[in-house]
Amino acid sequence: MTIQLKEYRLHHPGPPYGLLLFLPRFEIESGSTVGIMGSSGTGKSLMLRSLVGLSPFSGSIIYSISGSLDQISIFYRDASSLKKIAGIVSIVFQDPFSSFNPSWSIQASMRRATSACDPKNFEANLQRYSEILKIPLEFLRKRPSELSGGELQRLALARSLSVGSRYLFLDEPTSALDAGHILSVAEALSSFRDEDKTRTILISEHSRAVLNYLGARIYQIDCIGLQLD
């Protein structure tokens, strides 16, 4: 399974308007770990969101499931294409407070994730990843407002890892974490990848720590494209 971007253009959504990124052709291969680095405002977050249809773009984004006969084209805010990739892709957003319903307990939000996977596998995975990410069980009984940004980010990551999707997109997952928890994130991602060699991880980051730990293929982002670091 690969993701192919062709004649892909990403524009700044507000002033100053203009082209953020142009990729004539870019491919994310199955089983790879890819890091996207760049300064704030270069489009890292928008690129990840566009891969699941949550940010506008032009050109094409195509998920090739099993060769050219089985493809999913992504369109901006298109419910049909988003439904098709729901069990294939998980994304962890940069803002952890947007990842959970503020009116629900963390446990209730976690249960919603089981609609995309086997509930028994999810519970077993959640326990394992919670241990790696150093998440106390009492966090599950709390509401988002009772937890810090770093705590919520680790919970959001544990939820996405536990679903066991083939593609995992992470938007600056360590930005709110201290050094000790950054290492636990790297260990959790390594365990996730080693469990199934076909899994693909795409991470946007400011820091090289997690990317180097995972041996990621690192690209620098700018308006003329993605430059291999």
Residue pairs with C-beta under 8 A, 6 or more apart in sequence:
1 30
1 63
1 64
1 65
1 66
1 88
1 166
1 167
1 198
1 200
2 27
2 28
2 29
2 30
2 63
2 64
3 27
3 28
3 51
3 61
3 62
3 63
3 64
3 167
3 200
4 25
4 26
4 27
4 60
4 61
4 62
4 64
5 23
5 25
5 26
5 27
5 59
5 60
5 61
6 24
6 25
6 59
6 60
6 62
7 23
7 24
7 25
7 58
7 59
7 60
8 21
8 22
8 23
8 24
8 26
8 57
8 58
8 59
8 60
8 61
9 19
9 21
9 22
9 23
9 57
9 58
9 59
10 19
10 20
10 21
10 22
10 43
10 46
10 47
10 50
10 55
10 57
11 17
11 18
11 19
11 20
11 56
11 58
12 18
12 19
12 20
12 43
13 46
13 55
13 56
18 223
19 223
20 42
20 43
20 46
20 223
21 42
21 43
21 47
21 221
21 222
21 223
21 225
21 226
22 223
22 224
22 225
23 59
23 225
23 226
24 225
26 225
26 226
28 34
28 200
28 202
29 200
30 166
30 198
30 200
31 197
31 198
31 199
31 200
32 200
32 201
32 217
33 193
33 200
33 201
33 203
33 214
33 215
33 216
33 217
34 200
34 201
34 202
34 203
34 216
34 217
34 218
34 219
35 203
35 204
35 205
35 208
35 211
35 214
35 216
35 217
35 218
35 219
36 44
36 47
36 48
36 202
36 203
36 204
36 205
36 218
36 219
36 221
36 226
37 44
37 204
37 205
37 206
37 208
37 211
37 218
37 219
37 220
37 221
37 229
38 44
38 204
38 220
38 221
38 222
39 206
42 221
42 222
43 221
44 171
44 172
44 204
44 221
45 94
45 171
45 172
45 204
46 55
47 55
47 204
47 221
48 91
48 169
48 170
48 171
48 202
48 204
49 55
49 91
49 171
50 56
50 57
50 61
50 74
50 76
51 61
51 74
51 89
51 169
51 202
52 74
52 82
52 85
52 89
52 91
52 169
53 74
53 75
53 76
53 77
53 78
53 81
53 82
54 76
54 77
55 76
56 76
57 76
60 73
61 73
61 74
62 71
62 72
62 73
62 74
63 71
63 72
63 73
63 74
63 85
63 88
64 70
64 71
65 71
65 72
65 88
72 81
72 84
72 85
73 81
74 81
74 85
75 81
86 116
87 116
87 117
87 165
88 165
88 166
88 167
89 165
89 166
89 167
89 168
89 169
90 160
90 161
90 163
90 165
90 167
90 168
90 169
91 160
91 168
91 169
91 170
91 171
92 99
92 153
92 156
92 157
92 160
92 168
92 169
92 170
92 171
92 173
93 99
93 156
93 171
94 171
94 172
94 175
96 149
96 150
96 152
96 153
96 155
96 156
96 176
97 144
97 149
97 152
99 152
99 155
99 156
99 159
100 106
100 109
100 144
100 152
100 155
100 156
101 108
101 109
101 144
102 143
102 144
102 145
103 143
104 143
105 140
105 141
105 142
105 143
106 139
106 140
106 141
106 142
106 143
106 144
106 147
106 155
107 140
107 141
109 159
110 126
110 140
110 155
110 159
113 122
113 159
113 160
113 162
113 163
114 122
116 163
116 165
117 162
117 163
117 164
121 164
122 162
122 163
122 164
125 161
125 162
125 163
125 164
126 158
126 159
126 162
128 191
129 135
129 157
129 158
129 161
129 162
129 188
129 191
129 192
130 137
130 158
132 184
132 187
132 188
132 191
133 154
133 157
133 158
133 181
133 184
133 185
133 188
134 154
134 180
134 181
134 184
135 151
135 154
135 155
135 158
139 147
139 151
139 155
144 152
147 155
148 176
149 176
150 176
150 177
150 178
150 181
153 173
153 174
153 175
153 176
153 177
154 177
154 181
154 184
154 185
157 170
157 173
157 185
157 188
158 188
160 168
161 168
161 188
161 189
161 192
164 196
165 199
166 196
166 198
166 199
166 200
167 199
167 200
167 202
168 189
168 192
168 199
168 200
168 201
168 202
169 202
169 203
170 189
170 201
170 202
170 203
170 204
171 204
172 204
172 205
172 206
173 185
173 203
173 205
173 210
174 181
174 182
174 185
174 205
174 207
174 209
174 210
175 206
177 185
182 207
182 209
182 210
183 213
185 210
186 209
186 210
186 213
186 214
189 201
189 210
189 214
190 213
190 214
192 199
192 201
193 199
193 201
193 214
201 214
201 216
203 210
203 211
203 214
203 216
205 211
208 218
210 216
211 218
217 228
218 228
218 229
219 226
219 227
219 228
219 229
220 226
220 227
220 229
